[in-house]
Amino acid sequence: MRERKAPERLGEILLKHTSLKSEQLENALADQRENGGLLGEILLRNNYILPHEIMKALCIQLGMQFVDDLKPNDIDPNLVSTLPINYAKTKEVIPLFQSEDSIGKILTIAVSDPFNSTIAEDIQALTGFRVKTVVSTSMRIQDAINRVYERSTAQIVGDIEGEFAEDLDLEGPIDILEATEDDAPVIKFVNSLLFRAVKEKASDIHIEPFEKELVVRFRIDGVLYDIIRQPKRAHAAISSRVKVMGQLDIAEKRLPQDGRIKIKLAGKDVDIRLSTVPTTHGERVVMRILEQSGTPLELGTLGFSPRSVEAIEKIIQKKYGIILVTGPTGSGKSTTLSSCLVILNSPERNIMTVEDPVEYQIQGINQVQVNTKIGLTFASSLRAFLRQNPDVIMVGEIRDKETGEIAINASLTGHLVLSTLHTNDAPGAITRLADMGVEPFLVASSLLGVIAQRLIRRVCNKCKEVYTPSDYQLQEMGMREAPPDAIFYRAKGCPSCSNSGYHGRTVIHELLIVDDFIKSLIVKNVDAGVLKKAAVERGMITLREDGIAKVLQGITTIDELFRATHAEE
């Protein structure tokens, strides 16, 4: 029987394949015998070898291929199109090339950690190909990721301008097809950002200049992610292109500016709100993306409990009164109101809205877009509405005493009014109106109910893992022990969720129904704490309690609950 050859020792491999000398190895081995520790760490600590040399030696010992010189220009950008850049950067992995044998297709990938077998499993599940792994240094892989994904982004635009040229319609003063050769790369870059943001369902694009580089970030499911980094010299051309598209003054770089960009992408009308702010290192540009062709979802689909859906549907059928939806910016207030309008929408009702901007276009409803430059404000629109004999009025936001008083007076004169406020919880909306100067007796007479809400991320169903929460986490949720039938999940991360561990969002909410007892407290002008205590005693489920219910249902995680509701305690 043939005797199996023993694997080479790490020191022997290093002597053969690196610049390590025998005396240096002997010194390191003596240090190891005396003080313990890993040989590689001792060699690095004494500057006998470089980090990539250790990695190379480990690969030889493990029988894996080590690639010291990745060639980003030889990597096909199409290979990275299905692999989210956040996953690639976090896991330090880049696809290199595709091949085929008698069994099927093989995708060769480069990783920096040869011991992480889950990366190959993730990519195999994502692509359906068998995966072969080679190893390279962290620096080489990160550089390759930046360069290949940049080419992939530019190629997306080329595909759009070719196959989908009719679907991309940028309504700006500069026509893409008439651009000069010098301008084309900048135009392509900006178009690719817009396309990619819509494709990845980002709500915002942030273009941020710093001292030595330009960083582009997307806000996806309420969280910002780094997407691409560019040299600082690219900033002036990119910001100018965006400002031209938004019809802003490109010469004015000292003052903030606001504008709008309208595009059509793959049959979707997309409205982009543009904002620029001068910073120390240049103009910071933020684009908020609003898909106008979207249809509001049903309240139950948004995440409202059956009990709350029934209560909301009951109060919005009232002939008159005011219903408020509260929460911070980006908490889904407009979506909730639009879903209510869809329920109310019928030929026998005259429904009018004034919004900034119109986020959902609903057939059969008269919608007005605020334009402060010409004096078309929430207050002026509301006054005009009252002469149009509406049954239902939706006001995008109550921002001041004037708008609040007009809205409440409208609700007292036979109109159902729906609107939003920026407060942390439902009782806070009542005290906010009083702070604006609206008389408490008017609020008590007109208010039907207040919905306070937040958006929390759903845990990714493809990579979530079951675990047992710590005693501290249970105590923070107000529990001594976990319910016997509860299953707790935590976020892990996979290519499908861009390694975030979450995919999509849902609503957590509290619903304050204004009954006679609550009205008596409002008239007395009590503070929000007293109102909240009374509402809870009368059956109101708080934001935190609704969030806990969603954790116990396996919809989200404890960490996400704490992130979204830490201010409510």
N, C-alpha and C positions, 0 to 999 in steps of 0.2 A: 504494500500500500504506500502511495506517494505521501511523503511528509509535508504537511501544510507549512508554507513559509510564514514566519512571524512578521507582523507589520513593522516597518522601520520606525525607530524612535524619532520624536520631533526634533531633538538636537541633531541627529544624523542628517535628517532632511534639510535642516537649516544650514548645516555645513556644506552640503552639496549644492544647494540652489540659491543661497544668498551670500552676502559679503561677510557673514559671521566667521570669526577666527576661532581656532581650537582653544586658545588661552582664554578668550572671552566666554566660551561655553563652559570651560572648567570653573571659571570664577562664578558664573551664574549657578551651576550645579552645586558648588560649595555653599553658596548663599542659600539655596533651596534646602540643602540638608540641615543647615544651621537654623534657619528662620522659618522654613516652610513656605508655602505659597506656590503659585503657578509659574512654571519656567518662562512662559511667554511674557508674563507681567514683569518678571525680574529682568529679562533681556531688554524690554522696552524702557523700564525705569533707568537702566544704566546706559541707554542710548546705543546699545550694541547693534540693534536692528531697527527697521522701520515697521510701522503697523501693517502695511500691505504685505511685507515679507512674512510676517506671522500668518496672515490669512492664506497666503500662497502655500506655505508649508502645511497648514492644517488641511487644505484641499488635497494636497498630494497624499497626505496620511489617510484621508477619507476616501480617496479614489475619485474625487470630483475635479472637474476642469476649472482652472482659474484663468480669467481673462483680464489681463492688466490694462489693455488698451481698447476700450470700447470705441466704436466708430459711429457716432450719432447720425452722420450723413448717410450711412449705409442702411439705417433702420427705416423700414417702410412706415410712414405715419399712419397708414390704415390699421396697422397692428395694435395701436394704442387707442383706437376710436371707441372700443367697448370697455376700456379699463379707466375708471375715474382717476383723475390726476391726484386727488386727495389720497386715494388708496395707494397709488404708485409711490407718492412721496413719503407717506407714513411707513409703509412696509419696505421702502427702498427696493423696488422691483421694476424692471423694464423688459418688455418683449423684444427679442432680437431678430428672429427670423422664423419662417414657417417652412417645414419640410414634410416629406411623405415617405412611408415605407409600405410594405405589403399589407400591414394591419390597418393603417389609416394615417391621418394627419398628425404631425408633431409640432408643437410650439416650443421653441427654445427661449427661456427667460434668464435674465441675469439678476441675482439677488446679492445683498451684502451679508446676509445671515444664513449660512449653510445649514443651520440647525433648526430653522423654522419651516417645518414641513407643511404647515397649513396654507402657506402662500401658494404653493403648487396646487394644492387641493382646491383652493378658492378659484384660481384661474382655470383649472380644468372644468369646474362646475359652470363657470361663466362662459367659456368658449366652446366646450364640448370636445376639445382637442386633448390628446395626451401631452403631458408637459415634461420637458427635459430641462434640468436646472444647471446653470453654470454660475460661478461666483466671481464678483468683482468688488472693488472698494466702494465705500459709501460715497466718496467724492465723485468718482467716475459715474456712478449710477445717477446721482442727483443732477449732475451736469447733462447727462444724456436725456433725463426726463424733461428738463427745462427746454432743451433744444428740439427734441422730437415732438413734444406737445405743442410747441410754438409753430412748427411746420404743419402739424395736424390741424391747428386752428386756422392757419392760412389756407390750407387745402379745402376745408369746409366751405369757405367762401367761394373758392373756385368751383366747387360742385354746385353751390347755390346759383352762381351766375350762369352756369351751363345748363344743367337739367331743370333747375327751378327758377330760371331767370324771371319768368312771369309772376312767380309767387312773391318775389322780393321787390317791394316798391317803396323806395325811400322818398318821401315827399319833402325834399330839401332843395335849396337853391343850386346845389351842385349835383349833376347827373353822373353816376358812376361811370357810365360808358364814355362820357366826354372828359373824364379826368385825365390829367397829364400822366406821363410815365412816372414822374417823381412823386405825384400824389397817390398813385394807385396803392402802394403798400400800406399807407396809413388808412386809406378808405377801406381796404380789405380787412385790416386789423380791427377797426371799429365795427364793421359789419359782422365780423366773425364773433366778436364779443356779444353783440345783440342776439345773433342766432343761437349761440351756445347758452346764453342766459335763459332764453325762452325755452330751449330744448331741455335744460336741466331744472326748469320751473323755479328759477331764482326770482325773488321779489325786488332785489336791488343790485345794481352794479356800482361798486366804489372804485374810483380811479384816484390813487393817493400818491402824491410826489413826496419823496424823502430826500435826504442829502445826496445819496449816491445812486438811487434806483427809483423806479416807478412800480408800484404794487397795485394789481387789480384783484379785487375781492368780490365774491358773490355772496348775497345773503340767501341761504336756502333753508327752508323750514325754520326761519327766525334766527339762524346762527350764521355768522360770517366765516367764509373759507377763503384762504389764499388760492388764487387760480393761476396767475402768471406774474412773473417779474420781468421788467424791461429796463434797459439802461436809462438813466435820467434824461439823456439827450432826446429821447423819444417823446417826452412829456408835452413839449410845446406843440408839436404837430398833432398829437392825439387830442389834446384839449381843444385846440382850434377847430379840428374837424367836428368834434361833438358840438361845439358852440355854433358852428355854421349850420349844422343839422337842426339845432334848436332855435335858430334865428336870433342868436344873442350877439352882442357887440364883442367881436374878437379882439378889438384894441383895448377894451376895458378889462384890466386884470387886477385892479385895486379894490373893486367893490363886488359884493355878492350879486349874482344874477339868477333869475329863474326863467325857465322856458319849457316848451313841450316839443316832443318829436313824435310824429305819427308814421308808423310803418305797417306794411302788410306782409306777413310771413306765413307761407304755406296755407293761405286761405284765412288766416287769423288776423283780425285788426288788433294792433298792439299800440297802446297809448303810453308814452314814456314821459314822466315828469322829470325835468332836468334842473339841477341846482348846482351852482358853482360857488365856492367860498375861497378867498385868498388865504393861503397859509404861509409859513416862513419859507417853505421850499417851492412854492408855486400854487396854482389853483387846484383845489380838490374838487373833483367832479362826482356827483352822485346821480344816478339815473334810476328812478323807481318805475318798475314795469307793471302795466295794467292791461291784461288781455280783455278787450271790450266785448269780444264775441262769446265770452264764457256765460254759462247759465247758472244762476244760483242753485245751490243744492237744497234739498229738503232739510228741515230743522233736525230731524232724527239722524240723517246722514252726517250732519255737521258735528254731532256729538251730544246733542241735548237728550236728556233722559225722557222716556215715554211720559212720565208724570209732568215734566216741565213743558213738553210739546203740547200736551193737552191743555195746560194752564195758559200757555202763550196763545194758542189758537182761540181760546175762550175770550181772553181780554182784547185781542185785536179785532174781534167781531163787534165790539161795542160801537155805538153810533158816534160818540164823541169822547174826548179825553186825550191824554198824552202818555205815550209809552217811551221810556228812555233806555238806551243800551249804552253801557259805560265800559271803560277799559282803556289801557294805554294805546298809543299808536301801534298799528299792526296786530291788533288782537282779534280781528275779524268782525268788527262792529258793522261795517257796511254790508258784509255778506249776510249777516243775520237779518238786518233790516230788509235787504233785497229778497231774502227768502220769505219774510213776512208779507212783502208786497205781492209776491207770486201767489200766495194763498188768497189774498184779498182781490187780486186782479180778476175782474169780470165786467161784462159789457154794461151792467147797470151802475157801476161805480166810476166816478171821475177821480182818477188818482194823478197827483202832480208831485214831482220831486225837484228839489234844488240841491245839487251836489258839487263837490270840489275834490276830484273830478267825478264824472259819471263812470262808475266802474263796471256796472252791469247794464246793458241795454235790454230792456224788457218790452216786448211787443204789447201795445195797448196802454202803455203808461207814458205820460207826458213828462219828459225829463229835461231839466234846465242845468246848464253848466255855469258855475260862478265865473265871473270875469271882473275882478276888482279894478282893472285898469279903466274900464268904462262905467264903473259905478254899479255893476250888477253883482250885488252882495247877497248874503243869506237874507238880511233884513228887507232889502228892497224887493227881492223876489217874493218873499212871503206876503208883503203888502199887495203885490200885483196878483198873487194867487187868490187872495180873498175876494177879488173882483171877478174870478173865473168860476165861482161856485163849485169848488172841489168837495168831494166826500172825504178823501184821504189825502193828507199832506205829509211828505217825508222831507225833513230838513237834515242835510248832511251832518251838521254840527251846530250846537248852541255855543257860541264863543263869547257872547257878551250879554249885558242886561237887555239891550234893545231887542236882539233876536229872541232871547228867552221870554220876554214879556209878550212879544207878538205871537210866538208859538203857543204860549199858555192861553192868551186871550182867544186865539183861533180855536183851541181845544174846548173852550167854554162856550163858544158860539156855534156848536153843532158840527165841528170837524174832528176827525180822528187824526192826531198828529204823532208821527214817529220821528225820533231824533236821537243824537248821541251826545255824550259828555265825556270828558277825560277825567275820570275819578277811579280810585283803586277798588272800590267795592260799591254795592248797590245803595246802602244807606248814605254813603258819601255824596251821591248825586243830589240828594235832597238838600243837604247842607251847602253844596256848591251853588245851587240856585239861589239860596238865601244870601250867600256871600256875594253873588253878583248883584244883589239888590232887588231880587224878585220877592214880593211879599209872601210870607208863609201861608196865609189863608188862600192865596191864588194857587199855590202849589198843591195844598191839601184838597182844594176843590176839583182840580183838573187831573192830577196824577193817577193813572191806573196801575202802573207797575214799573219796576226797574230791573233790567237784566244786566248783571256784571259778568264779564267773561275774560278769559285768557285763552291763548292757543298753546298747547303742549305737544311735543313730538311723540309720535307713535313709535314704539320699539319695532325694529325691523324683524319681520316674521321669518326671514331666511337665516338669520344668524343669532337670534336671541337665545340666551341660555338660562336655564333654571338655576337658582341659587337660594341659599337661606340667608335672609337679612340679619344684620347684627342687632343686638339688644338696643343699641343706641338709635339705630334707624327706626326700630319699632316704637321706641319711646317718643321720638320726634313726630311720629304719626299718631301719637296718642294711644298706643296699644301696649299692653303688658306682654302679650304673646300673639303670635300670628294665628289667624283663624285656621281651623283644621283643614278646610277645603281650599285655602288660598294657595295659588302658585305664583311665586315672585320671579320676575325675569330681570336680567340686566343686559345692557347693550354690549355687544362684542365688536362688530364691524366686519364688513365684507365688501366686495366690489359693487354689489347691487345697491348699497346705501352709501357709497363713497367713503367707506370705512368709518362712518359716524355712529353706526349702531341704531340709527333711527331712519324712518321713511314715512313722510307725510305727517300731518298734524290733525289734532282733534280739539274740540272745545271743552273747557271746564267752566262752569258757570254757577251763579247763584241768582235766584229769582225772588224778588221782593214784591209781593202782591199788596197793594195799598187798600186795606179794609178800614172800617170805621175807627178801630182802635189806633191804627197807625196814623190815620188822618188827625186824630185828636193830639197825638204827639207832635206831628208836623206843625200844627197851629201853635203849639206851645214853644216852637222853635228849639226843641231839645237837640243835643249834639248827636253825631253819627253813632257813637258808642251805645247810647241808650236805644236808638232806633234799631241797631243791629241786634242787641240783646232781646228786644221785644219781638223782632222778626223771627229770630231763631226759636224763641219760645212758642211762636205760632206756626212752626214747621218749616222755616226756611233752611235749606241745605247750603252751607257756605262753600266758597270756592275750594278751600282746602279739603273739605269733606267729599266734594264731588271728585276732586283729584285722587283722593285715597280710594274711592270706589273704582276709579279707572285703573289704578295700580292693582287692586285685588282682582279685577277682571282680566288682567294680563295685557291691557292696551298700552300702558306706558310703564316707566320704571320709577323707583323711589327717587333716584338722583334727579330725574327730569322733573318730578313733582316738586322737589325742594328748590330746583333752579327757577321754576316758573312761579312759585307761590311764596318765596321767602319773605316778601314784603307784607304778606297778609297776616302774619302772626303777631 
